[in-house]
Amino acid sequence: MFFHIVLERNMQLHPRHFGPHLRDKLVSKLMKDVEGTCSGRHGFVVAITGVEEIGKGLIREGTGFVTFPVKYQCVVFRPFKGEILEAVVTMVNKMGFFAEAGPVQIFVSNHLIPDDMEFQSGDMPNYTTSDGSVKIQKDSEVRLKIIGTRVDATEIFCIGTIKDDFLGVINDPGAAS
Amino acid sequence: MADRGGKGWSAGKGKAPSVPNQGALNGEDPASFKRPVHVDIDSSDESEGFIEDQSQASGKSNGKAPKKVPLDGLKTGGKASNLASAGKGDSGKGGKSFNAGKAEGKGSLPHAKPPTAEVDLKLELDIPKNSRVLMDCEAAEVLQDIHDHMTILSEDPTIKIPESFNKAFQYSKNGSQYTDAKSVRQVLETLKTCGVNDGEICMIGNVCPETVEEAYGLVPSLKANRQTNEGPIREALTTLVKLKSSK
């Protein structure tokens, strides 16, 4: 889910940027540095919504760079265990399928797909119920529940399930066409 | 202090089968006799602490043991004896105190575990301070705002919109099925009075379940207070349906 959160970061700025536009420089550097990154604790930093406070700069000895502590508000996206997400299927194979919810990748193993759905290979691999009424293939929208997350420095990877009540396909592009 | 205590004891455990260690174990026995008094106070942290200690334990000298805090020493001591007492014969008097420790230590473990297993959704724990949960529809509004600004900013070539922004923006737009995020928040905020927390409110808002059963199925943590929150949730859901945009 999304969060609005206040974070802090020490920004280093080269002296050539000092002047009346110092603040603007800092903010644009902050946006460049932070937006699109992912931290294990907070998730994906989607966008900076405001800068609360820029502290006093401190000159780094030897380099001339100045470090400013900057407090900023941003919108982050982070998946949690137990959360329900609506995701778009990006790839289907016999091991299960991959889906995407915003910037987050989710894998749903075939053990976590209802037992009555079977893998069908072909040029459009999919999981289909025996009566053919429900089909999961690329670009299907599924509602899934996250049961595990793995976080490393630059990405968050989730394991999901659709083997539960009220989970599964919510929009099937194949059926519509 | 807890760590130290743990290390001392696990070291004992690791080496227990070898003869030279007996002296050390004997030396510690008097300390462990005093401990049972405190046992019952202990509860939660022991299982974790124990596991961690095991991994780091081996190299520590027994010389540290006498400094331990009685509380921590006991529970690890109890465990250590499981292995240590298997082999060695110095357990004459030590054995008794160890057994006492073991019984207490094991007894308290099951108390600590069930709560963590039951709660399916422990969102609150992970949410950092000074943060606010946004529903998809609220996020969509905020991001839409930024997106509009971006198009102005994008004349500056040094700032480019990261891919994850577009993905998140797209996702939030897909997820927001309401006409007005503020009134959704208002409706769901009323659930707070009956103990529904921010994370659960956010999930209800995002998923927009059609029935109360669906809400309980998808957010199992709500079931705990079912008597108090069922009525309000039902009301909220019927109001939400009215706020849904017709897509």
Chai-1 contact restraints between the chains, C-beta under 6 A:
chainA,res_idxA,chainB,res_idxB,connection_type,confidence,min_distance_angstrom,max_distance_angstrom,comment,restraint_id
A,M1,B,C202,contact,1.0,0.0,6.0,A-B,restraint_1
A,F2,B,L134,contact,1.0,0.0,6.0,A-B,restraint_2
A,F2,B,A139,contact,1.0,0.0,6.0,A-B,restraint_3
A,F3,B,S131,contact,1.0,0.0,6.0,A-B,restraint_4
A,F3,B,V133,contact,1.0,0.0,6.0,A-B,restraint_5
A,H4,B,R132,contact,1.0,0.0,6.0,A-B,restraint_6
A,H4,B,L134,contact,1.0,0.0,6.0,A-B,restraint_7
A,I5,B,S131,contact,1.0,0.0,6.0,A-B,restraint_8
A,V6,B,N130,contact,1.0,0.0,6.0,A-B,restraint_9
A,E35,B,P162,contact,1.0,0.0,6.0,A-B,restraint_10
A,G36,B,P162,contact,1.0,0.0,6.0,A-B,restraint_11
A,G36,B,S164,contact,1.0,0.0,6.0,A-B,restraint_12
A,F44,B,S164,contact,1.0,0.0,6.0,A-B,restraint_13
A,V46,B,F165,contact,1.0,0.0,6.0,A-B,restraint_14
A,V46,B,A168,contact,1.0,0.0,6.0,A-B,restraint_15
A,A47,B,I146,contact,1.0,0.0,6.0,A-B,restraint_16
A,A47,B,F165,contact,1.0,0.0,6.0,A-B,restraint_17
A,V75,B,V142,contact,1.0,0.0,6.0,A-B,restraint_18
A,F77,B,A168,contact,1.0,0.0,6.0,A-B,restraint_19
A,F80,B,L123,contact,1.0,0.0,6.0,A-B,restraint_20
A,G82,B,D120,contact,1.0,0.0,6.0,A-B,restraint_21
A,G82,B,L121,contact,1.0,0.0,6.0,A-B,restraint_22
A,I84,B,M203,contact,1.0,0.0,6.0,A-B,restraint_23
A,I84,B,V207,contact,1.0,0.0,6.0,A-B,restraint_24
A,I84,B,L218,contact,1.0,0.0,6.0,A-B,restraint_25
A,A101,B,Y171,contact,1.0,0.0,6.0,A-B,restraint_26
A,G102,B,K167,contact,1.0,0.0,6.0,A-B,restraint_27
A,G102,B,A168,contact,1.0,0.0,6.0,A-B,restraint_28
A,G102,B,Y171,contact,1.0,0.0,6.0,A-B,restraint_29
A,P103,B,S164,contact,1.0,0.0,6.0,A-B,restraint_30
A,P103,B,K167,contact,1.0,0.0,6.0,A-B,restraint_31
A,P103,B,A168,contact,1.0,0.0,6.0,A-B,restraint_32
A,D165,B,G217,contact,1.0,0.0,6.0,A-B,restraint_33
A,F166,B,E214,contact,1.0,0.0,6.0,A-B,restraint_34
A,F166,B,G217,contact,1.0,0.0,6.0,A-B,restraint_35
A,F166,B,L218,contact,1.0,0.0,6.0,A-B,restraint_36
